[in-house]
């Protein structure tokens, strides 16, 4: 994440979709949004953490050769309250086992 012209506040959130594996139903896990303040010209990585239950479900699905998918949303609000949002460039849309 980079705010080249002015300081900004960046928020990243999203969800992970895990398919049905044998008797366990498909489920979508919401990711808790993470917010970080950035100074003008500052570059930062923002890590979004998965709940332990989501990690277990993802491991189970990948072991069973299932495909999981993640959707991330990024929103940056500048000092002048102008906002931009979208999908991160180069972000994976699906993870295959």
Secondary structure, 3 states (H helix, E strand, C coil): CECCCCCEEEEEEEEEEECCECCECCEEEEEEEEEEEECCCCECCCCCCCCHHHHHHHHHHHHCCCEEEEEEEEEEEECCCCEEEECCCCCCCEEEC
